[in-house]
Amino acid sequence: MANSNSSRSGSVPSTARYGFSDASRAEAQLRRVGWWSDAGPAQAEPIVAALSRAPDPDLALLAIDRFQEFAGPAWTELSQALADDVGLRGRLFGVLGDSTAFADHLVANPADWRRLRSDAVQPSTLEERTSVLLASVGADGDGVPGTPGGPVAELRGPDAVSALRSTYRGLLLDVAGNDMASVAEPSLPTMSYEGVAADLSDVAVAALRAALAVAVAELKRSGVDEVPVLAVIAMGKCGGQELNYVSDVDVVFVADSESDIPAATRLASLMMRVASPAFFEVDAALRPEGKAGALVRTLDGHLSYYRRWARTWEFQALLKARPVAGDEELGARYLEAVQPLVWTAAEREGFVSDVRSMRRRVEDHVPSELVERELKLGRGGLRDVEFAVQLLQMVHGRSDDSLRSKSTLDALLALGEGGYVARTDAADLVDSYRFLRTVEHRLQLRQLRRTHLFPPFDDTDALTVLARAVGLRSSGRNTAAQALVAEFRRHGNRVRRLHEKLFYRPLLEAVAKVPTAALRLTTSAAVERLAALGYTSPEGALRHIGALTSGVSRRASIQGTLLPMLLDLLANTPDPDGGLLAYRKVSEALAETPWYLRLLRDEGVVAERLAQLLGTSKLVPELLVRAPEVLRLLSDTAALAERDPMEAAASLRSAVARYSEPQRAVSAARSLRRHELLRIACGDLLGLMEPTTVFRALSNIWVAVLESALDVSMRDVASRSEDEIPARIAVIGMGRLGGAELGYGSDADVMFVCEPIDGADERAAVRFATSVVEQVRRLLGAPSQDPPLEVDIDLRPEGRQGALVRTLDSYQAYYRRWGEAWEAQALLRARVVAGDHDLGQRFCRAIDPIRYPEGGLDEAKVREIRRIKARVDSERLPRGADPATHTKLGRGGLADVEWTLQLLQLQHAHEFAELRTTSTVDGLGAAASVGVLEASDTDELVEAWTLAMRVRNAVMLVRGKPDDQLPKHIRELSAVAAALGYPAGVDAGEVVDDYLRVTRRARTVVERVFYGS
């Protein structure tokens, strides 16, 4: 293409417009090669434009200038071809703009540019590439290189190495040209990372085979006529067909027999000696015993080592083992023999922790000043992806053949499809892995040197070239260098986040503990295993498993992953069969909840805790299907068990206040109560909450529901009248509600007090308040699947015959005139819990003289209280109940302790203000502090009361319905033991013994203090 002296009208474009940093030097170079004239690029504009899109236009032009100087007649042909062949332009300029090494190669081998023409026939298969390399050393023949009868090289020594190196570099140029073509010519197809890595791996395998042919020639020259039977096994990236441009190739050598070992060792050594200077370093350090071990072993020798001495990382390395050269039949036998060892390695003691430790050791070896730039070994680097994928493969691949891929990306996609990893997580890791590997390839292309180090973040020139090489360009916001750094950090952060999520997933340890044989069982074997685990109905359990895992849906696949681990976890609970049934019901109820199974898979602590809950409690699964959001809290101990009860109650009141329609308001209150009830139950069963916290939290949420119902009912009743609200209402908590000591199945004992507002008619006020109270009771008492919300007002004056609501004056008049000893006793636990707080406080002050009588009790009233207590003990204990283990009315139970304290309060609270508390535990402590009860007696009573309350709650959790009797059935008793925090496997009888011992000591105190005996 000749220079043109004609000039264009208008301004002549500068070379700076095309991205060349030194415009005058670039123009001079372009003129020398005939691509620039006084009018600019003229007809060479497509060529110059392609040059400008190269990663480094200056580098590409310098290489062209050098080529033109040394190529002689070949230059004219190349220049014309560049004008006509878009594919050639893309491949040549893409490579020359990124690689000084290939520029040197083309200057030394000028004819090799023709390999990059669009019409060039490039060797594209492993066989074709092997043939090209064998031909370069004169190794003809149809057999397998490195085997008896296979091709033997004519060239040896330095001549063979030189021929192989040049031919190998040409094959790499083919791959690099196709890889980089779309960078300089965006219209050309983009080659995927997977395609590039597979081609590079094939070129490496072809190189190993050619090196074997040369090694055989050297072996024969040394006097060994019979070629030994030797197999070459590729490991690492070559085994996974994901090799870099420049990388060591990890191999293991296998001989067919002991007699072959001397010659096979000589052949393997010669092959390595040829390959290392010609192609790449051949590294055999992954062999048994590493560099200290024999270079070549028989298959039996390998197996003996792996079975007896191999460490966890060695099985991890075998994951990518692939026969690539030498005797194919021996290689296939090796692979068949070691694969079962790979896919049972996860059963090894401490397997998961070993793999994790290995990753940490690798990371720790990265110098601190380079850790942020280390593509391969640093945080968020390639090893983070590979270690996570390999760990998941080896744990789950024992039962799922689809995961047994040697390719990182194929395995990652299979993990996503199989449900072992969230699809989005798998897709994100694939995307980031491709990006990081592409960056690695571009870095290595520069000088064809092994490197994994990202350029310094302040090296703008290097960053710009690398950014353009991976397809990033400047934009209005960022330069190409800034865009690259941002992408690098984004992908690194994402990889690290997902690595930690997957690599440290507790599920891995749980699944790894399940024997491999248990992951794939015949029906009969499954029944035997389930029976051995402790399932009393293995056939029934198998039906549940079948229902959960049937079909080919993703849901079934994830269940198949979870169940082996869950079956083991449930086996350690008091009721494995009931737990599995509950798990099935919960899973079926939440089948359309998209995050449910993902949560169990990704948050191992959730699965562990859920199994414990389901195998212990019937109440939890009943609530869980209607409040599944609580599952998310199982991974967060603070959110599950440390929420302030007052905050929870305030949140419920605030949410319900938005509703004006009573039914909807109470429905919302029930829903929020259900959530809180389940949260508290889970924290309680898991041993994360103190008993007093449980009692207070249950009381506060009940109060919040009551207050919400009262508020919406007052508004609703008032809306039906044209008048203003005529009365203020206060709700007085009595019994355990007053003491903030409710259990899971407790009713709410209350009294309602009203007062006319601003001179309203008292009768109208009472009628209004009565209508409100009736509605509150009706709304809360409506049938529901949740634990009942019974508002019990039997402690009001005149009991069931009395008015639902009274004014403050009416209460005062009644108690002054008609009040009995038991009513004064009941008032000891009265406190305002809802409604008008001021009115409630005035009520409490008004009843203080009644519940804290001046001078205490006379003997007649003490005898009356003791008589009432004796009658309660004899008449109210249910028929058939065991008084020794009845938590409420039994010996040393709740009533014994509470009546004892209340007698002391009636006798001494007028004198000691500390006794004026509605809390049983606080009251007992106060009694000891003021000297009306011995400290040791207080300890006995507090321990018995707390234990009885906990047992009562535990029975409710276990059975799903309230009961005051300690169970007799061994399975239920074991579940109660678990709910109380006894260690797994404890004799259930120990619970009964402990209960009897504690309550017996308490009863002794009661008889002495309460009965005076």
Secondary structure in CASP SS format (residue, H / E / C, confidence):
PFRMAT SS
TARGET T0000
AUTHOR 0000-0000-0000
METHOD secondary structure of the structure
MODEL  1
M C 1.00
A C 1.00
N C 1.00
S C 1.00
N C 1.00
S C 1.00
S C 1.00
R C 1.00
S C 1.00
G C 1.00
S C 1.00
V C 1.00
P C 1.00
S C 1.00
T H 1.00
A H 1.00
R H 1.00
Y H 1.00
G C 1.00
F C 1.00
S C 1.00
D C 1.00
A H 1.00
S H 1.00
R H 1.00
A H 1.00
E H 1.00
A H 1.00
Q H 1.00
L H 1.00
R H 1.00
R H 1.00
V C 1.00
G C 1.00
W C 1.00
W C 1.00
S E 1.00
D C 1.00
A C 1.00
G E 1.00
P C 1.00
A H 1.00
Q H 1.00
A H 1.00
E H 1.00
P H 1.00
I H 1.00
V H 1.00
A H 1.00
A H 1.00
L H 1.00
S H 1.00
R C 1.00
A C 1.00
P C 1.00
D C 1.00
P H 1.00
D H 1.00
L H 1.00
A H 1.00
L H 1.00
L H 1.00
A H 1.00
I H 1.00
D H 1.00
R H 1.00
F H 1.00
Q H 1.00
E H 1.00
F H 1.00
A H 1.00
G C 1.00
P C 1.00
A H 1.00
W H 1.00
T H 1.00
E H 1.00
L H 1.00
S H 1.00
Q H 1.00
A H 1.00
L H 1.00
A H 1.00
D H 1.00
D C 1.00
V H 1.00
G H 1.00
L H 1.00
R H 1.00
G H 1.00
R H 1.00
L H 1.00
F H 1.00
G H 1.00
V H 1.00
L H 1.00
G C 1.00
D C 1.00
S C 1.00
T H 1.00
A H 1.00
F H 1.00
A H 1.00
D H 1.00
H H 1.00
L H 1.00
V H 1.00
A H 1.00
N C 1.00
P H 1.00
A H 1.00
D H 1.00
W H 1.00
R H 1.00
R H 1.00
L H 1.00
R C 1.00
S C 1.00
D C 1.00
A C 1.00
V C 1.00
Q C 1.00
P C 1.00
S C 1.00
T C 1.00
L H 1.00
E H 1.00
E H 1.00
R H 1.00
T H 1.00
S H 1.00
V H 1.00
L H 1.00
L H 1.00
A H 1.00
S H 1.00
V C 1.00
G C 1.00
A C 1.00
D C 1.00
G C 1.00
D C 1.00
G C 1.00
V C 1.00
P C 1.00
G C 1.00
T C 1.00
P C 1.00
G C 1.00
G C 1.00
P C 1.00
V C 1.00
A C 1.00
E C 1.00
L C 1.00
R C 1.00
G H 1.00
P H 1.00
D H 1.00
A H 1.00
V H 1.00
S H 1.00
A H 1.00
L H 1.00
R H 1.00
S H 1.00
T H 1.00
Y H 1.00
R H 1.00
G H 1.00
L H 1.00
L H 1.00
L H 1.00
D H 1.00
V H 1.00
A H 1.00
G H 1.00
N H 1.00
D H 1.00
M H 1.00
A H 1.00
S H 1.00
V H 1.00
A H 1.00
E C 1.00
P C 1.00
S C 1.00
L C 1.00
P C 1.00
T C 1.00
M C 1.00
S C 1.00
Y H 1.00
E H 1.00
G H 1.00
V H 1.00
A H 1.00
A H 1.00
D H 1.00
L H 1.00
S H 1.00
D H 1.00
V H 1.00
A H 1.00
V H 1.00
A H 1.00
A H 1.00
L H 1.00
R H 1.00
A H 1.00
A H 1.00
L H 1.00
A H 1.00
V H 1.00
A H 1.00
V H 1.00
A H 1.00
E H 1.00
L H 1.00
K H 1.00
R H 1.00
S C 1.00
G C 1.00
V C 1.00
D C 1.00
E C 1.00
V C 1.00
P C 1.00
V C 1.00
L E 1.00
A E 1.00
V E 1.00
I E 1.00
A E 1.00
M C 1.00
G H 1.00
K H 1.00
C H 1.00
G H 1.00
G C 1.00
Q C 1.00
E C 1.00
L C 1.00
N C 1.00
Y C 1.00
V C 1.00
S C 1.00
D C 1.00
V E 1.00
D E 1.00
V E 1.00
V E 1.00
F E 1.00
V E 1.00
A E 1.00
D C 1.00
S C 1.00
E H 1.00
S H 1.00
D H 1.00
I H 1.00
P H 1.00
A H 1.00
A H 1.00
T H 1.00
R H 1.00
L H 1.00
A H 1.00
S H 1.00
L H 1.00
M H 1.00
M H 1.00
R H 1.00
V H 1.00
A H 1.00
S H 1.00
P H 1.00
A H 1.00
F C 1.00
F C 1.00
E C 1.00
V E 1.00
D E 1.00
A C 1.00
A C 1.00
L C 1.00
R C 1.00
P C 1.00
E C 1.00
G H 1.00
K H 1.00
A H 1.00
G C 1.00
A C 1.00
L C 1.00
V E 1.00
R E 1.00
T E 1.00
L H 1.00
D H 1.00
G H 1.00
H H 1.00
L H 1.00
S H 1.00
Y H 1.00
Y H 1.00
R H 1.00
R H 1.00
W C 1.00
A C 1.00
R C 1.00
T H 1.00
W H 1.00
E H 1.00
F H 1.00
Q H 1.00
A H 1.00
L H 1.00
L C 1.00
K C 1.00
A C 1.00
R E 1.00
P E 1.00
V E 1.00
A E 1.00
G E 1.00
D C 1.00
E H 1.00
E H 1.00
L H 1.00
G H 1.00
A H 1.00
R H 1.00
Y H 1.00
L H 1.00
E H 1.00
A H 1.00
V H 1.00
Q H 1.00
P H 1.00
L H 1.00
V H 1.00
W C 1.00
T C 1.00
A H 1.00
A H 1.00
E H 1.00
R C 1.00
E C 1.00
G C 1.00
F H 1.00
V H 1.00
S H 1.00
D H 1.00
V H 1.00
R H 1.00
S H 1.00
M H 1.00
R H 1.00
R H 1.00
R H 1.00
V H 1.00
E H 1.00
D H 1.00
H C 1.00
V C 1.00
P C 1.00
S C 1.00
E C 1.00
L C 1.00
V C 1.00
E C 1.00
R C 1.00
E E 1.00
L C 1.00
K C 1.00
L C 1.00
G C 1.00
R C 1.00
G C 1.00
G C 1.00
L H 1.00
R H 1.00
D H 1.00
V H 1.00
E H 1.00
F H 1.00
A H 1.00
V H 1.00
Q H 1.00
L H 1.00
L H 1.00
Q H 1.00
M H 1.00
V H 1.00
H H 1.00
G C 1.00
R C 1.00
S C 1.00
D C 1.00
D H 1.00
S H 1.00
L H 1.00
R C 1.00
S C 1.00
K C 1.00
S C 1.00
T H 1.00
L H 1.00
D H 1.00
A H 1.00
L H 1.00
L H 1.00
A H 1.00
L H 1.00
G H 1.00
E H 1.00
G C 1.00
G C 1.00
Y C 1.00
V C 1.00
A C 1.00
R H 1.00
T H 1.00
D H 1.00
A H 1.00
A H 1.00
D H 1.00
L H 1.00
V H 1.00
D H 1.00
S H 1.00
Y H 1.00
R H 1.00
F H 1.00
L H 1.00
R H 1.00
T H 1.00
V H 1.00
E H 1.00
H H 1.00
R H 1.00
L H 1.00
Q H 1.00
L H 1.00
R H 1.00
Q H 1.00
L C 1.00
R C 1.00
R C 1.00
T C 1.00
H C 1.00
L E 1.00
F C 1.00
P C 1.00
P C 1.00
F C 1.00
D C 1.00
D C 1.00
T H 1.00
D H 1.00
A H 1.00
L H 1.00
T H 1.00
V H 1.00
L H 1.00
A H 1.00
R H 1.00
A H 1.00
V C 1.00
G C 1.00
L C 1.00
R C 1.00
S C 1.00
S C 1.00
G C 1.00
R C 1.00
N C 1.00
T C 1.00
A H 1.00
A H 1.00
Q H 1.00
A H 1.00
L H 1.00
V H 1.00
A H 1.00
E H 1.00
F H 1.00
R H 1.00
R H 1.00
H H 1.00
G H 1.00
N H 1.00
R H 1.00
V H 1.00
R H 1.00
R H 1.00
L H 1.00
H H 1.00
E H 1.00
K H 1.00
L H 1.00
F H 1.00
Y C 1.00
R C 1.00
P H 1.00
L H 1.00
L H 1.00
E H 1.00
A H 1.00
V H 1.00
A H 1.00
K C 1.00
V C 1.00
P C 1.00
T H 1.00
A H 1.00
A H 1.00
L H 1.00
R C 1.00
L C 1.00
T C 1.00
T H 1.00
S H 1.00
A H 1.00
A H 1.00
V H 1.00
E H 1.00
R H 1.00
L H 1.00
A H 1.00
A H 1.00
L H 1.00
G C 1.00
Y C 1.00
T C 1.00
S C 1.00
P H 1.00
E H 1.00
G H 1.00
A H 1.00
L H 1.00
R H 1.00
H H 1.00
I H 1.00
G H 1.00
A H 1.00
L H 1.00
T H 1.00
S C 1.00
G C 1.00
V C 1.00
S C 1.00
R H 1.00
R H 1.00
A H 1.00
S H 1.00
I H 1.00
Q H 1.00
G H 1.00
T H 1.00
L H 1.00
L H 1.00
P H 1.00
M H 1.00
L H 1.00
L H 1.00
D H 1.00
L H 1.00
L H 1.00
A H 1.00
N C 1.00
T C 1.00
P C 1.00
D C 1.00
P H 1.00
D H 1.00
G H 1.00
G H 1.00
L H 1.00
L H 1.00
A H 1.00
Y H 1.00
R H 1.00
K H 1.00
V H 1.00
S H 1.00
E H 1.00
A H 1.00
L C 1.00
A C 1.00
E C 1.00
T C 1.00
P C 1.00
W C 1.00
Y H 1.00
L H 1.00
R H 1.00
L H 1.00
L H 1.00
R H 1.00
D H 1.00
E C 1.00
G H 1.00
V H 1.00
V H 1.00
A H 1.00
E H 1.00
R H 1.00
L H 1.00
A H 1.00
Q H 1.00
L H 1.00
L H 1.00
G C 1.00
T C 1.00
S C 1.00
K C 1.00
L H 1.00
V H 1.00
P H 1.00
E H 1.00
L H 1.00
L H 1.00
V C 1.00
R C 1.00
A C 1.00
P H 1.00
E H 1.00
V H 1.00
L H 1.00
R H 1.00
L H 1.00
L H 1.00
S H 1.00
D C 1.00
T H 1.00
A H 1.00
A H 1.00
L H 1.00
A H 1.00
E C 1.00
R C 1.00
D C 1.00
P H 1.00
M H 1.00
E H 1.00
A H 1.00
A H 1.00
A H 1.00
S H 1.00
L H 1.00
R H 1.00
S H 1.00
A H 1.00
V H 1.00
A C 1.00
R C 1.00
Y C 1.00
S C 1.00
E C 1.00
P H 1.00
Q H 1.00
R H 1.00
A H 1.00
V H 1.00
S H 1.00
A H 1.00
A H 1.00
R H 1.00
S H 1.00
L H 1.00
R H 1.00
R H 1.00
H H 1.00
E H 1.00
L H 1.00
L H 1.00
R H 1.00
I H 1.00
A H 1.00
C H 1.00
G H 1.00
D H 1.00
L H 1.00
L C 1.00
G C 1.00
L C 1.00
M C 1.00
E C 1.00
P H 1.00
T H 1.00
T H 1.00
V H 1.00
F H 1.00
R H 1.00
A H 1.00
L H 1.00
S H 1.00
N H 1.00
I H 1.00
W H 1.00
V H 1.00
A H 1.00
V H 1.00
L H 1.00
E H 1.00
S H 1.00
A H 1.00
L H 1.00
D H 1.00
V H 1.00
S H 1.00
M H 1.00
R H 1.00
D H 1.00
V H 1.00
A H 1.00
S H 1.00
R C 1.00
S C 1.00
E C 1.00
D C 1.00
E C 1.00
I C 1.00
P C 1.00
A E 1.00
R E 1.00
I E 1.00
A E 1.00
V E 1.00
I E 1.00
G E 1.00
M C 1.00
G H 1.00
R H 1.00
L H 1.00
G H 1.00
G C 1.00
A C 1.00
E C 1.00
L C 1.00
G C 1.00
Y C 1.00
G C 1.00
S C 1.00
D C 1.00
A E 1.00
D E 1.00
V E 1.00
M E 1.00
F E 1.00
V E 1.00
C E 1.00
E E 1.00
P E 1.00
I C 1.00
D C 1.00
G C 1.00
A C 1.00
D C 1.00
E H 1.00
R H 1.00
A H 1.00
A H 1.00
V H 1.00
R H 1.00
F H 1.00
A H 1.00
T H 1.00
S H 1.00
V H 1.00
V H 1.00
E H 1.00
Q H 1.00
V H 1.00
R H 1.00
R H 1.00
L H 1.00
L H 1.00
G H 1.00
A C 1.00
P C 1.00
S C 1.00
Q C 1.00
D C 1.00
P C 1.00
P C 1.00
L C 1.00
E C 1.00
V E 1.00
D E 1.00
I C 1.00
D C 1.00
L C 1.00
R C 1.00
P C 1.00
E C 1.00
G H 1.00
R H 1.00
Q H 1.00
G C 1.00
A C 1.00
L C 1.00
V E 1.00
R E 1.00
T E 1.00
L H 1.00
D H 1.00
S H 1.00
Y H 1.00
Q H 1.00
A H 1.00
Y H 1.00
Y H 1.00
R H 1.00
R H 1.00
W C 1.00
G C 1.00
E C 1.00
A H 1.00
W H 1.00
E H 1.00
A H 1.00
Q H 1.00
A H 1.00
L H 1.00
L C 1.00
R C 1.00
A C 1.00
R E 1.00
V E 1.00
V E 1.00
A E 1.00
G E 1.00
D C 1.00
H H 1.00
D H 1.00
L H 1.00
G H 1.00
Q H 1.00
R H 1.00
F H 1.00
C H 1.00
R H 1.00
A H 1.00
I H 1.00
D H 1.00
P H 1.00
I H 1.00
R H 1.00
Y C 1.00
P C 1.00
E C 1.00
G C 1.00
G C 1.00
L C 1.00
D C 1.00
E H 1.00
A H 1.00
K H 1.00
V H 1.00
R H 1.00
E H 1.00
I H 1.00
R H 1.00
R H 1.00
I H 1.00
K H 1.00
A H 1.00
R H 1.00
V H 1.00
D H 1.00
S H 1.00
E H 1.00
R C 1.00
L C 1.00
P C 1.00
R C 1.00
G C 1.00
A C 1.00
D C 1.00
P C 1.00
A C 1.00
T C 1.00
H E 1.00
T C 1.00
K C 1.00
L C 1.00
G C 1.00
R C 1.00
G C 1.00
G C 1.00
L H 1.00
A H 1.00
D H 1.00
V H 1.00
E H 1.00
W H 1.00
T H 1.00
L H 1.00
Q H 1.00
L H 1.00
L H 1.00
Q H 1.00
L H 1.00
Q H 1.00
H H 1.00
A C 1.00
H C 1.00
E C 1.00
F C 1.00
A H 1.00
E H 1.00
L H 1.00
R C 1.00
T C 1.00
T C 1.00
S C 1.00
T H 1.00
V H 1.00
D H 1.00
G H 1.00
L H 1.00
G H 1.00
A H 1.00
A H 1.00
A H 1.00
S H 1.00
V H 1.00
G C 1.00
V C 1.00
L C 1.00
E C 1.00
A H 1.00
S H 1.00
D H 1.00
T H 1.00
D H 1.00
E H 1.00
L H 1.00
V H 1.00
E H 1.00
A H 1.00
W H 1.00
T H 1.00
L H 1.00
A H 1.00
M H 1.00
R H 1.00
V H 1.00
R H 1.00
N H 1.00
A H 1.00
V H 1.00
M H 1.00
L H 1.00
V H 1.00
R H 1.00
G C 1.00
K C 1.00
P C 1.00
D C 1.00
D C 1.00
Q E 1.00
L C 1.00
P C 1.00
K C 1.00
H C 1.00
I H 1.00
R H 1.00
E H 1.00
L H 1.00
S H 1.00
A H 1.00
V H 1.00
A H 1.00
A H 1.00
A H 1.00
L C 1.00
G C 1.00
Y C 1.00
P C 1.00
A C 1.00
G C 1.00
V C 1.00
D C 1.00
A C 1.00
G H 1.00
E H 1.00
V H 1.00
V H 1.00
D H 1.00
D H 1.00
Y H 1.00
L H 1.00
R H 1.00
V H 1.00
T H 1.00
R H 1.00
R H 1.00
A H 1.00
R H 1.00
T H 1.00
V H 1.00
V H 1.00
E H 1.00
R H 1.00
V H 1.00
F C 1.00
Y C 1.00
G C 1.00
S C 1.00
END
